[in-house]
Amino acid sequence: MKVFLIYLVNLISSDLLMIAAFDYSSTNTPTSNGDVFVKNHDELDIEFLGNVEGKPWRFQTNMYGNGSTNRGREERYRLWFDPSKEFHRYSILWNPTKIIFWVDNVPIREIKRKAEMKGDYPQKPMSLYATIWDASSWATSGGKFGVDYTFSPFVSEFKDIALDGCNVSESLTTDTRDNYNNINCSASDQLLMTSDYSTISPKQGAAMRRFRERYMYYSYCYDTVRYAVPPPECVILTAEKDRFKDTGRLKFGGSHTKVHRVRRRRRRNRSTPVVSAEL
């Protein structure tokens, strides 16, 4: 699926149901402009990393700017639900100063733009895509499990897709694509930057911290093998850093089994949802 609307600044939100059997490799819901800016594209991703029966579903968020594909900014997480059972809402806010990823109205990641990022922060108009593709070499348990095509076809369903921002579809032509900064999006910029969903409230911030503590198992910001010096947008938190080794992985290595045991113990002591913006 491709939505043929090109936005310069936007909020993208959609309910997604993964109707797919086990062992597919990757379902990607990105914003990108690779078809227009072939050598210096921007991209924001929410990617499901395949699934092994009986194990938690995993997904990642990512960001590229100006073709910086050699500087991946991945964060990886476990889901606290089975996305194939019912629809859930996935959202991305992207404006000139920040990017926020959301799952079911819970913010899970915030990237604040820093001047030191230069072109690594997405700035060019992008379109919305949804794809299912074979990423067997890396997606499911680091490439341990390939796609089992006996379970095909693999299907995703979307509903209530919403795009809010500066529609530049008619303004962006072959002649003007290199002068995209001249497109006037000041009205939509102001609307998005002052909207409720452009700011994480204290209650939502607490929900985000709980999510990251319980479900994030990789962050490039703590991966000293890839980045001896963290990229400029990284906010190093002592509580998070203490949970990671130098590779960015959790100390227990991201083991499904151990996470299951820990999570089951926690559930015995809770009657409220594990992650909720209302907590």
C-alpha positions as CSV (number, residue, x, y, z in Angstrom):
1,M,0.0,0.0,0.0
2,K,1.2,3.5,-0.8
3,V,-0.7,6.6,0.1
4,F,0.0,9.1,-2.7
5,L,0.1,12.1,-0.4
6,I,3.4,13.8,0.3
7,Y,3.7,15.6,3.6
8,L,6.4,17.9,4.8
9,V,5.3,18.0,8.5
10,N,2.8,15.5,9.7
11,L,1.1,13.3,12.2
12,I,0.4,9.8,10.9
13,S,-1.9,7.5,12.8
14,S,-3.5,4.1,11.9
15,D,-5.1,1.1,13.4
16,L,-3.3,-2.0,12.3
17,L,-4.2,-5.7,12.5
18,M,-1.5,-8.2,11.7
19,I,-3.3,-11.1,10.0
20,A,-0.2,-13.3,9.5
21,A,1.0,-16.7,10.4
22,F,4.3,-17.2,12.2
23,D,7.8,-16.8,10.8
24,Y,7.3,-14.0,8.4
25,S,10.2,-11.6,8.5
26,S,9.2,-8.0,8.5
27,T,6.2,-5.7,8.2
28,N,7.1,-2.1,7.8
29,T,5.0,1.0,8.2
30,P,7.3,3.8,7.2
31,T,7.3,7.3,6.0
32,S,9.9,7.8,3.3
33,N,10.8,9.7,0.2
34,G,13.2,7.3,-1.4
35,D,11.3,7.3,-4.7
36,V,11.9,11.1,-5.0
37,F,15.2,11.7,-3.2
38,V,16.9,8.5,-4.3
39,K,20.4,9.3,-2.9
40,N,19.5,11.3,0.1
41,H,16.2,10.0,1.3
42,D,14.6,10.5,4.8
43,E,12.7,7.7,6.6
44,L,10.8,7.0,9.8
45,D,9.9,3.4,10.6
46,I,7.8,1.2,12.7
47,E,8.8,-2.4,11.8
48,F,7.5,-5.7,13.1
49,L,10.5,-8.1,13.2
50,G,8.8,-11.4,12.5
51,N,7.5,-13.8,15.0
52,V,8.3,-17.2,16.4
53,E,5.3,-19.2,17.8
54,G,5.0,-18.9,21.5
55,K,7.5,-16.0,21.8
56,P,6.7,-12.3,22.3
57,W,6.2,-10.2,19.2
58,R,9.1,-7.8,18.6
59,F,9.2,-4.5,16.7
60,Q,11.5,-1.6,16.2
61,T,11.5,2.1,15.4
62,N,14.1,3.8,13.3
63,M,15.0,7.1,11.7
64,Y,17.2,8.1,8.7
65,G,17.9,11.6,7.5
66,N,19.5,12.7,4.2
67,G,20.5,9.2,3.2
68,S,22.3,8.4,6.5
69,T,21.5,4.6,6.2
70,N,25.0,3.8,7.6
71,R,24.0,5.5,10.8
72,G,20.9,3.5,11.9
73,R,19.1,4.7,14.9
74,E,17.2,1.6,15.9
75,E,15.4,0.9,19.1
76,R,13.8,-2.5,19.6
77,Y,11.0,-3.6,21.9
78,R,8.7,-6.4,22.8
79,L,4.9,-5.9,22.5
80,W,2.7,-6.5,25.5
81,F,0.0,-7.9,23.3
82,D,-0.5,-10.1,20.2
83,P,-1.0,-7.7,17.3
84,S,-2.7,-10.5,15.2
85,K,-5.7,-10.7,17.6
86,E,-7.2,-7.2,17.3
87,F,-6.5,-3.8,15.9
88,H,-4.1,-1.5,17.7
89,R,-3.1,2.1,17.0
90,Y,0.4,3.1,15.9
91,S,1.3,6.8,15.4
92,I,4.2,9.0,14.4
93,L,4.4,12.7,15.1
94,W,7.1,14.4,13.0
95,N,7.6,18.2,13.1
96,P,10.5,20.6,12.8
97,T,11.6,20.1,16.4
98,K,10.8,16.5,17.5
99,I,9.6,13.0,16.5
100,I,7.4,10.9,18.8
101,F,6.4,7.3,18.2
102,W,3.2,6.0,19.9
103,V,1.5,2.7,20.4
104,D,-2.1,2.7,21.6
105,N,-1.7,6.4,22.7
106,V,1.3,5.5,24.8
107,P,4.5,7.4,23.7
108,I,7.3,4.9,23.4
109,R,10.1,7.1,22.0
110,E,10.9,10.8,21.6
111,I,13.6,12.3,19.4
112,K,14.4,15.9,20.0
113,R,16.2,17.7,17.1
114,K,19.7,18.9,17.9
115,A,21.7,21.3,15.7
116,E,24.5,18.8,15.8
117,M,22.3,16.3,13.9
118,K,22.5,18.5,10.8
119,G,21.0,16.5,7.8
120,D,20.5,13.4,9.9
121,Y,17.1,14.8,11.0
122,P,14.4,14.2,8.4
123,Q,13.5,17.5,6.8
124,K,12.2,16.6,3.2
125,P,8.6,15.8,2.2
126,M,7.7,12.1,2.7
127,S,5.0,9.7,1.8
128,L,3.4,6.9,3.8
129,Y,4.0,3.3,2.9
130,A,3.1,-0.1,4.3
131,T,5.0,-3.2,3.1
132,I,5.5,-6.8,4.0
133,W,9.0,-8.0,2.9
134,D,11.5,-10.8,3.5
135,A,14.2,-9.7,6.0
136,S,15.3,-13.2,6.9
137,S,18.9,-12.2,7.1
138,W,18.4,-10.0,10.2
139,A,14.8,-9.5,11.3
140,T,13.6,-12.6,13.2
141,S,15.9,-13.3,16.2
142,G,18.8,-11.7,14.3
143,G,18.4,-13.9,11.2
144,K,18.1,-17.2,13.1
145,F,14.7,-17.9,11.6
146,G,13.9,-17.4,7.9
147,V,10.5,-16.9,6.3
148,D,8.3,-20.0,6.1
149,Y,6.4,-19.5,2.9
150,T,4.0,-22.4,3.6
151,F,2.2,-19.9,5.8
152,S,1.6,-17.4,3.0
153,P,-0.1,-15.3,2.0
154,F,0.9,-12.8,4.7
155,V,-1.7,-10.0,5.3
156,S,-2.0,-6.8,7.2
157,E,-5.2,-4.8,7.5
158,F,-5.4,-1.1,8.2
159,K,-8.3,1.2,9.2
160,D,-8.8,4.7,10.4
161,I,-5.7,6.0,8.7
162,A,-5.1,9.7,9.5
163,L,-2.5,12.1,8.0
164,D,-2.4,15.6,9.4
165,G,0.1,18.1,8.1
166,C,1.3,20.0,5.1
167,N,0.2,18.3,1.9
168,V,2.8,19.3,-0.8
169,S,1.7,16.7,-3.4
170,E,0.8,19.4,-5.9
171,S,3.7,21.7,-5.0
172,L,6.5,19.1,-5.2
173,T,7.5,18.6,-8.9
174,T,10.7,17.5,-10.6
175,D,11.7,21.2,-10.9
176,T,10.9,22.1,-7.2
177,R,12.0,19.0,-5.3
178,D,15.4,20.4,-4.6
179,N,13.8,23.7,-3.4
180,Y,11.4,22.0,-0.9
181,N,12.4,24.6,1.8
182,N,10.6,27.2,-0.2
183,I,7.2,25.4,0.3
184,N,5.2,27.4,2.8
185,C,4.0,25.1,5.6
186,S,4.0,27.7,8.4
187,A,0.3,27.2,9.2
188,S,0.5,23.4,9.6
189,D,3.8,23.7,11.4
190,Q,2.2,26.0,14.0
191,L,-0.9,23.8,14.3
192,L,1.1,20.6,14.9
193,M,3.7,22.2,17.2
194,T,1.0,23.6,19.5
195,S,-1.4,20.6,19.4
196,D,-1.9,18.4,22.5
197,Y,-0.2,15.4,20.8
198,S,3.1,17.4,20.2
199,T,3.8,17.4,23.9
200,I,4.2,14.5,26.3
201,S,2.4,15.2,29.5
202,P,3.9,14.1,32.9
203,K,1.4,11.2,33.0
204,Q,2.4,10.1,29.5
205,G,6.1,10.5,30.3
206,A,5.6,8.1,33.2
207,A,3.9,5.6,30.9
208,M,6.8,5.9,28.4
209,R,9.4,5.3,31.1
210,R,7.5,2.2,32.2
211,F,7.3,0.9,28.7
212,R,11.0,1.4,28.0
213,E,12.0,-0.2,31.3
214,R,9.9,-3.3,30.7
215,Y,10.0,-3.8,26.9
216,M,12.9,-2.0,25.3
217,Y,15.7,-4.6,24.7
218,Y,18.0,-2.6,22.4
219,S,18.9,1.0,21.9
220,Y,21.6,2.4,19.5
221,C,22.3,5.1,22.1
222,Y,23.9,2.5,24.4
223,D,25.6,0.5,21.6
224,T,29.3,1.5,22.1
225,V,30.4,-1.1,19.5
226,R,28.6,0.8,16.8
227,Y,28.9,4.3,18.3
228,A,31.9,5.0,20.6
229,V,30.3,8.4,21.1
230,P,26.5,8.4,21.2
231,P,24.8,10.4,18.4
232,P,23.9,13.9,19.4
233,E,20.2,13.4,19.9
234,C,20.8,10.6,22.5
235,V,19.7,11.3,26.1
236,I,21.7,8.9,28.2
237,L,19.7,8.0,31.3
238,T,21.6,6.3,34.2
239,A,18.7,3.9,34.8
240,E,18.7,2.8,31.2
241,K,22.4,2.7,30.9
242,D,22.8,0.5,33.9
243,R,20.5,-2.1,32.3
244,F,22.6,-2.4,29.2
245,K,26.0,-3.9,28.3
246,D,28.3,-2.0,26.0
247,T,26.6,-3.7,23.0
248,G,23.3,-2.0,23.9
249,R,21.6,-5.3,24.8
250,L,20.1,-5.9,28.1
251,K,22.3,-7.7,30.6
252,F,20.2,-10.9,30.3
253,G,20.8,-10.8,26.5
254,G,17.2,-10.3,25.5
255,S,16.1,-13.8,26.5
256,H,12.5,-14.5,25.9
257,T,12.4,-17.1,28.6
258,K,13.7,-14.8,31.3
259,V,11.4,-12.0,30.3
260,H,8.4,-14.3,30.4
261,R,9.3,-15.4,33.9
262,V,9.8,-11.8,35.1
263,R,6.6,-10.6,33.4
264,R,4.5,-13.5,34.9
265,R,5.8,-12.6,38.4
266,R,4.8,-9.0,37.8
267,R,1.4,-9.9,36.5
268,R,0.5,-11.8,39.7
269,N,1.0,-8.6,41.6
270,R,-1.0,-6.4,39.2
271,S,-4.6,-6.0,38.3
272,T,-4.1,-2.9,36.1
273,P,-2.8,-2.9,32.4
274,V,1.0,-3.2,32.1
275,V,1.3,-0.2,29.9
276,S,-1.3,2.6,29.8
277,A,-1.2,6.3,29.4
278,E,-3.9,6.4,32.0
279,L,-1.8,4.9,34.8
